[in-house]
Amino acid sequence: MARYTGPVCKLCRREGQKLFLKGQKCYTEKCPIERRAYPPGQHGPAQARRRKQSDYAVQLREKQKVKRIYGLPEKQFRSLFEYANHIPGVTGDNLLVALESRLDNIIFRMGFAQSRNQARQIVRHRHVEVNGRTVDVPSFRMSAGDEISIRTKSKNILPIEVSLEARTRPTLPEWLALDEKARVGRVVRVPMRSDISFPIQEQLIVELYSK
């Protein structure tokens, strides 16, 4: 399945909450979900009036929400779940840590991009180096001690400058370190479940895929 390229505000409306997919604009502009608090489409208002959802529907919506937050297609998300399920630890926690450890997510967390979608573009266009080597794979899995830097020729490109100057950009997580002037960051430690503050019920995803 191809990556979604339509209006991201529709995704927020479908999940019934702001997913902050547009970066700074989500903080500075009035979100459509505030005006139309129901799913998109001609049957949206009717869906919003439904009182009871099946267990499967609740699990599916949680999975779709997390997929949309991190911008992954179903095949890639399912593959990441299988990886999380086969390594030691709690599967749900492993899944979220694996999502947070992706290169595109870390570029976003460090403030080099205003959204994960923009972060993927920056990586794809070969503006990023990991431990001194150019990496153009957004799903590249980062480890503790890895250094991320913006290539010398790319340090002053407009998207990165605008993102770093944004007053509403997210706070840098404790597990990352950043030298903003040098455009260099480092993974201090592997992220933990407690580092992820966005409301996610990962156990519902585990239950859905375990059926």
Secondary structure per residue as TSV (DSSP state, phi and psi in degrees):
chain	resnum	aa	ss	phi	psi
A	1	M	-	360.0	135.3
A	2	A	-	-71.5	155.7
A	3	R	-	-69.1	140.7
A	4	Y	-	-66.8	130.3
A	5	T	-	-124.5	10.7
A	6	G	S	-83.7	-169.7
A	7	P	-	-62.6	121.8
A	8	V	H	-71.5	-21.9
A	9	C	H	-64.4	-25.8
A	10	K	H	-65.1	-33.9
A	11	L	H	-68.1	-39.4
A	12	C	H	-63.6	-43.2
A	13	R	H	-64.5	-37.1
A	14	R	H	-65.5	-35.8
A	15	E	H	-89.4	-7.7
A	16	G	T	76.5	18.3
A	17	Q	S	-160.3	159.5
A	18	K	-	-73.2	126.7
A	19	L	-	-102.3	-3.5
A	20	F	-	56.7	50.5
A	21	L	-	-87.7	-10.9
A	22	K	S	-104.9	9.5
A	23	G	T	68.5	-130.2
A	24	Q	T	-60.1	-32.6
A	25	K	H	-61.7	-27.1
A	26	C	H	-67.3	-22.9
A	27	Y	H	-93.8	-29.1
A	28	T	H	-100.3	-18.7
A	29	E	S	-111.6	153.6
A	30	K	-	-74.9	125.9
A	31	C	-	-78.9	138.2
A	32	P	H	-56.9	-26.1
A	33	I	H	-66.5	-21.2
A	34	E	H	-75.9	-24.9
A	35	R	H	-94.4	-33.6
A	36	R	-	-131.1	83.7
A	37	A	-	-82.9	56.1
A	38	Y	S	-152.2	160.6
A	39	P	-	-61.0	152.9
A	40	P	S	-70.3	163.6
A	41	G	S	101.8	165.9
A	42	Q	T	-68.2	-21.2
A	43	H	T	-99.9	8.1
A	44	G	H	-56.3	-52.4
A	45	P	H	-58.4	-37.1
A	46	A	H	-66.3	-38.7
A	47	Q	H	-65.2	-36.6
A	48	A	H	-66.0	-25.6
A	49	R	T	-84.2	-10.3
A	50	R	-	-67.6	131.3
A	51	R	-	-89.5	-34.2
A	52	K	-	-116.9	130.7
A	53	Q	-	-115.6	145.1
A	54	S	-	-69.7	162.8
A	55	D	H	-59.4	-40.0
A	56	Y	H	-62.6	-41.7
A	57	A	H	-63.6	-40.7
A	58	V	H	-64.5	-43.6
A	59	Q	H	-65.6	-41.8
A	60	L	H	-63.3	-43.5
A	61	R	H	-62.9	-38.0
A	62	E	H	-66.5	-41.4
A	63	K	H	-64.1	-44.3
A	64	Q	H	-63.5	-38.3
A	65	K	H	-61.3	-48.3
A	66	V	H	-66.2	-40.2
A	67	K	H	-56.9	-42.7
A	68	R	H	-74.4	-34.0
A	69	I	H	-60.4	-45.8
A	70	Y	H	-92.8	-5.2
A	71	G	T	70.9	38.4
A	72	L	-	-107.2	142.3
A	73	P	-	-75.5	166.4
A	74	E	H	-58.8	-46.0
A	75	K	H	-61.3	-43.2
A	76	Q	H	-69.6	-38.5
A	77	F	H	-66.5	-42.7
A	78	R	H	-64.4	-39.2
A	79	S	H	-62.9	-39.7
A	80	L	H	-67.4	-36.4
A	81	F	H	-64.3	-42.2
A	82	E	H	-61.9	-38.7
A	83	Y	H	-63.2	-45.6
A	84	A	H	-64.2	-30.4
A	85	N	H	-77.1	-19.4
A	86	H	T	-106.5	5.1
A	87	I	S	-109.5	156.0
A	88	P	S	-59.9	147.9
A	89	G	S	115.2	-175.2
A	90	V	-	-80.8	125.7
A	91	T	H	-57.2	-45.5
A	92	G	H	-62.4	-43.0
A	93	D	H	-65.0	-42.2
A	94	N	H	-59.2	-39.5
A	95	L	H	-63.2	-48.0
A	96	L	H	-66.9	-37.9
A	97	V	H	-64.8	-40.3
A	98	A	H	-64.1	-38.4
A	99	L	H	-66.2	-42.1
A	100	E	H	-68.8	-26.2
A	101	S	T	-84.7	-1.7
A	102	R	B	-66.9	146.7
A	103	L	H	-61.1	-42.9
A	104	D	H	-64.0	-37.1
A	105	N	H	-66.7	-39.4
A	106	I	H	-68.7	-37.4
A	107	I	H	-59.4	-41.6
A	108	F	H	-66.5	-46.0
A	109	R	H	-61.6	-33.7
A	110	M	T	-77.8	-11.6
A	111	G	T	92.7	9.2
A	112	F	S	-76.8	-13.4
A	113	A	S	-141.5	151.5
A	114	Q	S	-85.1	-13.4
A	115	S	S	-152.7	164.4
A	116	R	H	-68.1	-30.6
A	117	N	H	-64.1	-43.9
A	118	Q	H	-67.1	-36.0
A	119	A	H	-62.3	-41.0
A	120	R	H	-61.1	-39.7
A	121	Q	H	-65.5	-41.6
A	122	I	H	-62.0	-41.1
A	123	V	H	-67.8	-46.2
A	124	R	H	-59.7	-33.2
A	125	H	T	-84.4	11.0
A	126	R	T	63.2	41.5
A	127	H	-	-94.5	-3.4
A	128	V	E	-118.8	141.3
A	129	E	E	-120.3	141.6
A	130	V	E	-119.7	117.8
A	131	N	T	53.8	39.7
A	132	G	T	83.2	2.9
A	133	R	E	-120.2	132.6
A	134	T	E	-65.9	129.8
A	135	V	-	-125.3	128.7
A	136	D	-	-120.2	26.3
A	137	V	-	-112.7	107.6
A	138	P	T	-58.5	-29.0
A	139	S	T	-85.7	3.5
A	140	F	-	-52.8	126.9
A	141	R	B	-87.5	122.5
A	142	M	-	-90.3	152.6
A	143	S	-	-125.7	165.2
A	144	A	T	-59.0	133.5
A	145	G	T	95.3	-13.4
A	146	D	-	-67.4	142.3
A	147	E	E	-109.3	131.8
A	148	I	E	-114.3	130.3
A	149	S	E	-139.7	152.6
A	150	I	E	-86.8	133.1
A	151	R	-	-56.4	149.4
A	152	T	G	-53.1	-44.5
A	153	K	G	-72.9	-11.7
A	154	S	G	-110.6	0.1
A	155	K	T	-61.9	-28.3
A	156	N	T	-112.0	20.0
A	157	I	-	-67.2	150.0
A	158	L	H	-57.6	-47.0
A	159	P	H	-57.7	-38.8
A	160	I	H	-71.5	-42.7
A	161	E	H	-62.5	-45.2
A	162	V	H	-63.0	-42.2
A	163	S	H	-65.0	-43.4
A	164	L	H	-68.4	-27.7
A	165	E	H	-87.0	-9.5
A	166	A	-	-64.7	129.5
A	167	R	T	-74.1	-21.7
A	168	T	T	-100.3	12.2
A	169	R	-	-67.0	151.5
A	170	P	-	-61.3	152.2
A	171	T	-	-68.5	141.1
A	172	L	-	-66.0	126.0
A	173	P	-	-63.4	157.5
A	174	E	T	-65.8	-24.8
A	175	W	T	-84.7	2.6
A	176	L	E	-122.3	152.4
A	177	A	E	-127.3	147.0
A	178	L	E	-142.3	132.1
A	179	D	E	-106.3	93.3
A	180	E	T	-60.8	-40.7
A	181	K	T	-64.5	-41.3
A	182	A	T	-84.2	-8.8
A	183	R	T	61.0	43.6
A	184	V	E	-130.0	135.6
A	185	G	E	-131.5	168.9
A	186	R	E	-146.2	143.8
A	187	V	E	-85.4	105.5
A	188	V	-	-69.4	-42.4
A	189	R	S	-155.1	167.7
A	190	V	-	-69.2	134.3
A	191	P	-	-63.6	152.2
A	192	M	-	-116.3	166.6
A	193	R	G	-58.4	-36.3
A	194	S	G	-67.8	-15.3
A	195	D	G	-80.2	-12.8
A	196	I	-	-99.6	106.7
A	197	S	-	-91.1	-18.6
A	198	F	S	-64.2	136.0
A	199	P	-	-65.6	104.1
A	200	I	-	-131.0	131.4
A	201	Q	-	-105.5	81.6
A	202	E	H	-64.0	-24.1
A	203	Q	H	-63.7	-30.3
A	204	L	H	-65.0	-35.2
A	205	I	H	-68.7	-41.8
A	206	V	H	-61.0	-43.8
A	207	E	H	-64.1	-38.1
A	208	L	H	-64.9	-46.7
A	209	Y	H	-77.1	-14.1
A	210	S	T	-87.6	-4.5
A	211	K	-	-74.0	360.0
